[in-house]
Amino acid sequence: MKCEICKKTLGETFLKKIIGTHIKDDKGKMHTVCHECQKKLQGKEAILKELK
């Protein structure tokens, strides 16, 4: 999987969980965001604004 903001490949734990998060937009679509972009953009609203 890749981050939808910076296009970097997301790391995985040994249980195949991503190191990052999934953010759901207004329409219900899930977006993957890496840990670094989460730290740069504080809050769900800022992340969703960057995705558009």
N, C-alpha and C positions, 0 to 999 in steps of 0.2 A: 504494500500500500504506500501511497505518497500523500504528503501534506498538500492540501488544496490551496494553501496560501504561498508557500515558498517552494513547493515541488520537490522537496527532499524526501528520500525514502525513510519511512518510519521504522524504528527499531522494534523488536519483539522480545518479550520475556521467554523463558524456557517453556512456558505454558501456552505460547503463541498468542499472548495478549499484546496489543500495541502499546508503545510508550508514547502516549498522547491522549487524545480524547475524541469523542464523536459529538458534534454539535448539530442539533435539529433546527432547521429554519422554519419559517412561517408555514410553508407548504408541506412540512413533514419530511423533507429530504434530509438524510444524514450526511454530514460533511466530516472528514477526518482532518484533525489539526495536530501538528507536532508540539512537543513540550516547549521548544524554544519560541514558537509563535504564540503560545499561550502566555508565556512570561512577558513577551513584548506587548501584547494586546490584552490589557486587563479588562475582564468582563465579557459576557456573552454578546452584548450589543456591539462592542468594538470589533469582535471577531466576525460577526455576521456582516457588518458594514464593509470590512476588508474583503470578504468573499464576493460581494456584489460588484 
